[in-house]
């Protein structure tokens, strides 16, 4: 538990607006008031999940006034299991920027006829993974043959794609499961589909040790690379407001850079401020933030800065994995990815 925070009026208003956890959030309450008052550009950002530490960089940029310094008024619209997909909010004109959890959600929105462009990604490698126990570890696609797979509906194509790419029979039993791994511990299945940044923490809290008592194998390790947490906008709005997006991204990058210095800071913000009504556990949020840091970096980010997208990687191994999973059609990468926004943010450097 943490000490009772000192609440500012702005934070009280902003936190109160999270009560609806969706589009019912009152306009103007989830706000970082930009310098210049009424002249501040307003940007509404639809998130793909609840207001937890997954969005650490946004919370730091908001709390530390980075958006204000860029003359922006930012409103975050939280998502969740009962909220619309952020791409649907974007398509309906309810936001200027959407942050879908998965790359496939962005591609599906494009395939549905939306003229969307992505220009950044929170995670260089998606934390989607498989969780298994020491008595039947799953470290490769071959280990899935004959396994009882506990998971959420919709993951089957990716499990089968990993098996096809590995050249092994797609022989497994799928058992629907929720978002916590107790069925795995109870022996209802052999492996559980998870996020490497979330459900394994539950096992750690039971005193279990990764690599000894349980194993986490990401889809990327099984030959299915993908980005996650894409930032995207409608092309017409992006073209007309490019400078606004550059300023928004510059502030956001600063927030994510700060997050690497101390994962506890954004976790505290998630628990006591941005997600104060969610009953988040501080210890869990700190650990989640620690785990997600490794997914935010890559050789590309070391050279060119955080949140970068590599069009060649997307058109190559990522699209190959999606093809194996039966995802089609796949839009031409050059038409849906804009790397120039972050080029302007970093100006040839790796930090801002």
C-alpha positions in Angstrom: 0.0 0.0 0.0 1.1 3.6 -0.6 0.5 6.7 1.4 -2.6 8.7 0.6 -1.6 11.0 -2.3 -2.0 14.7 -2.4 -4.7 15.3 -5.0 -4.8 18.3 -7.2 -8.1 19.5 -8.6 -7.0 18.6 -12.1 -6.2 15.0 -11.0 -9.5 14.6 -9.1 -11.4 15.7 -12.2 -9.4 13.4 -14.5 -9.7 10.4 -12.2 -13.4 10.9 -11.8 -13.8 10.7 -15.6 -12.4 7.2 -15.6 -15.4 5.8 -13.8 -17.1 5.0 -17.1 -14.0 3.2 -18.5 -15.2 3.9 -22.0 -16.7 6.5 -24.4 -18.9 7.8 -21.6 -16.0 9.6 -20.1 -16.9 13.3 -19.9 -15.1 15.3 -22.6 -12.4 17.6 -21.4 -11.8 15.9 -18.0 -9.0 13.6 -19.0 -6.9 16.6 -19.8 -3.4 18.0 -19.7 -4.1 21.7 -20.1 -1.8 23.1 -22.7 0.2 26.3 -22.5 -1.7 29.1 -24.1 -5.1 28.2 -22.7 -7.8 28.2 -25.4 -5.1 28.1 -28.1 -4.0 24.6 -27.1 -4.6 21.9 -29.7 -6.9 19.1 -28.3 -6.0 15.5 -29.0 -8.2 12.6 -28.0 -6.5 9.3 -27.6 -8.5 6.0 -27.5 -6.6 3.3 -25.6 -6.9 -0.4 -26.2 -7.1 -1.4 -22.5 -7.9 -0.1 -19.0 -5.8 2.8 -17.6 -3.1 0.7 -16.0 0.7 0.8 -16.2 0.7 -0.6 -19.8 0.5 3.0 -20.9 3.3 4.2 -18.5 4.9 6.6 -21.0 1.6 8.4 -21.6 1.0 8.8 -17.8 4.5 10.3 -17.3 4.2 12.7 -20.2 0.8 13.8 -18.9 1.9 14.1 -15.2 5.2 15.9 -15.9 3.6 18.4 -18.2 5.3 17.3 -21.4 2.1 17.7 -23.4 1.5 21.1 -21.9 5.0 22.2 -23.0 4.1 21.2 -26.6 0.9 23.3 -26.4 -1.4 20.3 -26.3 -4.6 19.4 -24.4 -4.7 15.6 -24.3 -7.7 13.5 -23.4 -7.3 9.8 -22.9 -10.3 7.5 -23.4 -9.7 4.2 -21.6 -10.6 0.9 -23.1 -11.3 -2.5 -21.6 -13.4 -5.7 -22.2 -16.7 -3.8 -22.4 -15.4 -0.7 -24.3 -15.4 -0.3 -28.1 -12.2 -1.1 -30.0 -10.1 2.0 -30.2 -10.0 1.7 -34.0 -13.9 1.8 -33.9 -13.7 5.0 -31.8 -11.3 6.5 -34.3 -13.4 5.5 -37.3 -16.5 7.1 -35.6 -14.7 10.4 -35.0 -14.5 9.9 -31.3 -10.7 10.3 -31.2 -7.8 11.6 -33.2 -5.4 8.9 -32.2 -6.1 5.2 -31.5 -3.8 2.7 -29.7 -5.1 -0.8 -30.5 -3.5 -3.5 -28.4 -2.5 -5.7 -31.3 -1.1 -5.0 -34.8 -3.8 -7.2 -36.3 -6.5 -4.9 -34.9 -5.0 -2.0 -36.9 -4.7 -4.2 -40.1 -8.3 -5.4 -39.7 -9.5 -1.8 -39.4 -7.6 -0.9 -42.6 -9.1 -3.9 -44.4 -12.6 -2.8 -43.3 -12.1 0.3 -45.5 -10.6 2.8 -43.0 -7.8 5.0 -44.3 -5.6 4.7 -41.3 -1.9 5.3 -40.9 0.4 4.0 -38.1 3.5 6.0 -37.1 4.7 4.5 -33.8 4.4 1.4 -31.7 4.8 1.1 -27.9 6.2 -2.5 -28.1 8.9 -3.6 -30.5 7.8 -7.2 -29.7 4.3 -8.2 -28.6 4.2 -9.7 -25.1 1.8 -12.4 -26.3 3.1 -15.6 -24.9 2.5 -19.2 -23.7 2.8 -20.0 -20.0 3.6 -23.6 -19.0 4.8 -25.5 -15.9 7.9 -27.4 -15.2 6.2 -30.8 -15.4 5.3 -30.1 -19.1 7.2 -27.2 -20.4 6.3 -25.6 -23.7 9.4 -24.0 -25.2 8.9 -24.7 -28.9 6.0 -25.3 -31.3 6.8 -29.0 -31.3 6.0 -29.0 -27.6 2.4 -28.0 -28.5 1.7 -31.2 -30.3 -0.9 -33.1 -28.2 -1.1 -30.3 -25.6 -4.2 -29.1 -23.9 -4.1 -25.3 -24.6 -6.0 -23.0 -22.3 -6.6 -19.6 -23.9 -8.9 -16.9 -25.1 -11.0 -17.4 -28.2 -9.2 -16.1 -31.3 -5.7 -17.2 -30.5 -6.1 -20.6 -32.3 -4.9 -19.3 -35.7 -1.6 -18.2 -34.2 -1.0 -21.4 -32.3 -1.6 -23.3 -35.5 0.6 -20.9 -37.5 3.5 -21.5 -35.1 3.0 -25.2 -35.6 2.8 -25.0 -39.4 5.9 -22.8 -39.6 7.7 -25.3 -37.4 6.6 -28.2 -39.7 4.8 -30.1 -36.9 1.2 -31.5 -36.9 -1.5 -29.0 -35.8 -2.6 -31.5 -33.2 -3.7 -29.9 -29.9 -6.9 -29.5 -27.8 -8.1 -25.9 -27.2 -9.9 -25.2 -23.9 -11.4 -21.7 -23.5 -10.1 -19.8 -20.5 -10.3 -16.4 -18.9 -7.7 -13.8 -18.2 -6.1 -15.4 -15.1 -4.0 -18.6 -15.1 -5.4 -20.6 -12.2 -6.8 -23.3 -14.6 -3.2 -24.0 -15.5 -2.2 -24.4 -11.8 -5.3 -26.6 -11.3 -4.2 -29.0 -14.1 -7.1 -28.2 -16.4 -4.6 -27.8 -19.3 -0.9 -28.1 -20.2 -0.2 -24.5 -21.4 -2.0 -21.2 -21.0 -2.0 -18.3 -23.5 -0.9 -15.1 -21.7 0.8 -11.8 -21.8 4.4 -12.1 -20.6 4.0 -8.9 -18.8 0.9 -9.9 -16.8 -0.2 -13.4 -15.9 3.3 -14.8 -15.0 3.3 -12.3 -12.1 0.5 -14.3 -10.5 2.8 -17.3 -10.4 5.6 -15.2 -9.0 3.3 -14.1 -6.2 2.7 -17.8 -5.4 6.5 -18.1 -4.8 7.1 -19.8 -8.1 10.3 -19.0 -10.1 10.5 -18.5 -13.9 12.9 -21.0 -15.5 12.5 -23.4 -12.7 8.8 -23.7 -11.8 7.3 -22.2 -14.9 8.3 -21.0 -18.4 7.2 -18.1 -20.5 7.6 -18.5 -24.3 6.7 -15.6 -26.5 5.0 -16.0 -29.9 8.1 -14.2 -31.3 10.3 -17.0 -29.9 8.0 -19.4 -31.7 8.5 -17.7 -35.0 5.5 -15.3 -34.9 6.9 -11.7 -34.5 4.6 -8.8 -34.3 4.4 -5.2 -33.0 1.9 -4.2 -30.3 0.4 -1.0 -29.1 0.3 0.8 -32.4 -0.4 4.5 -32.6 -2.6 5.4 -35.6 -4.7 8.1 -37.0 -7.0 8.8 -40.0 -4.8 9.8 -43.0 -6.7 13.0 -43.7 -6.5 14.2 -40.1 -2.8 13.3 -40.0 -2.1 15.2 -43.1 -3.9 18.2 -41.9 -2.4 18.1 -38.3 1.1 16.7 -38.9 2.8 19.2 -36.6 0.3 18.4 -33.8 1.2 14.7 -34.1 5.0 15.4 -34.1 4.5 17.5 -30.9 2.3 14.8 -29.4 4.9 12.1 -30.2 7.8 14.2 -28.9 6.1 14.5 -25.5 5.1 10.8 -25.6 8.7 9.7 -26.4 9.9 11.7 -23.4 7.5 9.9 -21.2 8.6 6.5 -22.3 12.3 7.5 -22.0 11.6 8.6 -18.4 9.8 5.3 -17.7 13.0 3.3 -18.2 14.7 5.2 -15.4 12.3 4.1 -12.6 9.3 1.7 -13.3 7.8 2.5 -9.9 6.9 6.1 -10.8 4.4 5.3 -13.6 3.1 2.4 -11.6 2.3 4.8 -8.7 0.6 7.1 -11.2 -1.5 4.2 -12.5 -2.6 3.1 -9.1 -3.2 6.5 -7.4 -4.2 8.7 -10.3 -5.0 7.5 -13.8 -6.5 4.1 -12.8 -7.4 5.1 -9.2 -10.9 3.5 -9.5 -9.7 0.2 -10.8 -8.3 -1.3 -7.6 -4.9 -1.8 -9.1 -2.2 -3.4 -6.9 1.0 -1.3 -6.7 3.4 -4.3 -6.4 1.8 -6.0 -9.4 1.9 -2.8 -11.5 5.6 -2.1 -10.7 6.4 -5.7 -11.7 4.4 -5.4 -14.9 6.2 -2.2 -15.8 9.6 -3.9 -15.1 8.6 -6.8 -17.4 7.3 -4.7 -20.2 10.4 -2.6 -20.5 12.3 -5.3 -22.4 9.5 -5.3 -25.0 9.9 -1.6 -25.7 13.5 -1.8 -26.9 15.2 -3.4 -29.9 18.3 -2.8 -32.0 16.3 -0.3 -34.0 15.4 1.7 -30.9 18.9 1.7 -29.7 20.0 3.3 -33.0 17.0 5.5 -33.8 14.9 6.0 -30.6 11.8 4.5 -28.9 8.5 3.6 -30.5 10.0 3.1 -34.0 8.5 0.9 -36.7 10.7 -1.0 -39.2 8.7 -1.3 -42.4 11.0 -4.0 -43.7 10.4 -6.1 -40.6 6.7 -5.6 -40.9 6.6 -6.5 -44.6 9.0 -9.4 -44.0 8.8 -11.7 -41.0 5.7 -10.2 -39.4 3.6 -10.4 -42.6 5.0 -14.0 -43.2 3.7 -14.9 -39.7 0.3 -13.4 -40.4 0.1 -15.2 -43.7 0.7 -18.5 -41.9 -2.0 -17.6 -39.5 -4.4 -17.0 -42.4 -4.7 -13.2 -41.9 -5.6 -11.7 -45.3 -5.5 -9.4 -47.1 -2.4 -7.6 -45.9 -2.2 -3.9 -46.9 0.9 -2.6 -48.6 3.2 -1.6 -45.8 4.4 1.6 -47.5 0.8 2.8 -47.7 -0.1 2.3 -44.0 3.2 3.1 -42.2 4.7 6.6 -41.9 8.2 6.7 -40.3 8.7 10.4 -41.0 6.8 11.5 -37.9 9.4 10.0 -35.6 12.2 11.1 -37.9 11.1 14.7 -37.2 10.8 13.9 -33.5 14.3 12.5 -33.1 16.1 14.6 -35.8 18.8 12.0 -36.3 19.3 11.2 -32.6 18.3 8.3 -30.5 16.7 10.4 -27.7 14.8 13.6 -27.4 
